[in-house]
Every structure is written in structure tokens, then in C-alpha cells.
Amino acid sequence: MKENGCDQRGVDLTNVNPSHIITVESFSVDVLRSLVAHLEASKDFEHLVYREAELDAVWSLTAFCLLDEDDIEKRKAVELLHLSVQRAHDLVAAGQPEAAAAILRAFC
């Protein structure tokens, strides 16, 4: 996934600032990779609150997608991501951002 500190699309993830709030406009691989990197760097309570909000945004976007997705295979994939994001959110709320990152890493 990462090579020389970058993901496969060349997004630099070596200088992740956990105080930075990620703009979540989709549930693309790039967004999920950034979220995983930020989860891995998050240690303070404030950081975890940011990660929960970002996960909420991904959860909402996947829910909206499920309302309109007719393709069965795509729907199954989005449903799995939706449930995984919910689990990741619960882990962040429990103070386990590394475990949350591990769940999301499967989608990157």
C-alpha cells in the first residue's frame, strides 16, 4: 500500500498531522487511506473526536449510496464498508484508533 511514505496514488502520508481534520466528500480509496493514516497518528482525545466525525461522514455517505445502488455486487461492497466504518467508529470511541485503522485498511 505505502511505498516510500506515499500511497499508491502518490499522496504523501509521511507527515500526517492528527490535528488536521480530513475533508470527507466521498468514500474513495484516497479518503480511506488518509483516514487510516490519521487514525494511526491519533493519540489525544481531541484527535479521536476528529476521527469520529470523519468516520460519521463516511458512514453517512455510504448510507446515502446504499439508497440508490442497484448493482448487487457494488451494494454488497458498500454495505460491508458501511458496517466496517460503524465498527471502526465504535473502536475510536473506545480509545482504540489503531484497531479502527486495521479494519479500514482492508478497503485501501
C-alpha distance (Angstrom), angle and dihedral (degrees) to the residues before:
residue distance angle dihedral
M1 . . .
K2 3.78 . .
E3 3.74 122.0 .
N4 3.81 120.7 -179.9
G5 3.79 89.7 -9.6
C6 3.79 94.2 -54.8
D7 3.75 131.5 102.3
Q8 3.80 120.3 -121.8
R9 3.80 92.4 -86.0
G10 3.80 93.2 53.5
V11 3.80 97.8 -104.3
D12 3.81 107.1 152.1
L13 3.79 109.1 -124.0
T14 3.81 97.8 165.9
N15 3.81 95.9 93.4
V16 3.79 100.7 44.8
N17 3.79 113.0 166.7
P18 3.81 109.2 -155.1
S19 3.83 89.1 -160.7
H20 3.81 88.3 65.1
I21 3.80 115.5 94.0
I22 3.79 112.4 -136.7
T23 3.79 117.3 -128.8
V24 3.80 104.7 -125.5
E25 3.79 111.7 -162.2
S26 3.79 96.9 144.3
F27 3.77 142.0 5.4
S28 3.79 93.6 -112.8
V29 3.79 123.2 149.1
D30 3.81 89.4 -104.9
V31 3.81 92.1 55.2
L32 3.80 91.7 46.6
R33 3.82 92.1 48.4
S34 3.78 90.9 50.9
L35 3.78 90.7 47.6
V36 3.82 91.3 50.7
A37 3.81 90.7 50.4
H38 3.80 91.5 48.7
L39 3.81 91.6 47.3
E40 3.79 90.0 52.6
A41 3.82 90.9 51.4
S42 3.81 96.3 44.1
K43 3.80 115.4 105.9
D44 3.81 106.7 142.8
F45 3.80 126.0 77.9
E46 3.81 90.5 -117.4
H47 3.81 90.4 55.8
L48 3.79 91.1 51.4
V49 3.79 90.7 52.6
Y50 3.81 89.0 54.3
R51 3.81 91.4 49.2
E52 3.81 91.3 49.7
A53 3.81 90.1 53.1
E54 3.81 91.4 49.0
L55 3.79 91.0 49.0
D56 3.81 89.1 49.2
A57 3.80 88.6 55.2
V58 3.82 92.8 50.5
W59 3.81 89.7 46.4
S60 3.82 90.9 52.6
L61 3.79 92.9 47.5
T62 3.79 92.1 50.8
A63 3.81 89.9 48.2
F64 3.81 90.9 52.8
C65 3.80 90.2 48.1
L66 3.79 91.5 52.2
L67 3.80 90.1 57.3
D68 3.80 91.6 62.8
E69 3.81 105.9 26.8
D70 3.80 112.0 113.1
D71 3.81 98.3 169.4
I72 3.81 105.8 96.4
E73 3.81 95.9 -149.7
K74 3.79 93.8 47.9
R75 3.79 89.7 45.8
K76 3.82 91.3 53.6
A77 3.80 91.1 50.2
V78 3.81 92.9 48.9
E79 3.82 91.2 46.1
L80 3.79 90.0 53.5
L81 3.80 91.3 49.4
H82 3.81 90.5 46.4
L83 3.81 92.4 53.9
S84 3.80 91.8 42.9
V85 3.80 92.2 51.7
Q86 3.80 89.4 51.5
R87 3.82 90.1 51.8
A88 3.81 91.1 46.4
H89 3.80 89.9 51.2
D90 3.81 90.6 52.5
L91 3.80 90.4 50.5
V92 3.80 92.0 51.1
A93 3.81 89.1 50.0
A94 3.82 87.1 53.3
G95 3.81 90.8 52.6
Q96 3.80 96.1 -104.3
P97 3.81 106.3 120.1
E98 3.82 93.1 153.7
A99 3.81 90.7 58.2
A100 3.81 89.5 47.8
A101 3.80 90.1 51.5
A102 3.80 90.5 51.1
I103 3.81 90.9 55.9
L104 3.81 93.2 49.6
R105 3.79 94.0 43.8
A106 3.82 88.2 74.8
F107 3.82 88.2 69.1
C108 3.79 95.7 50.6
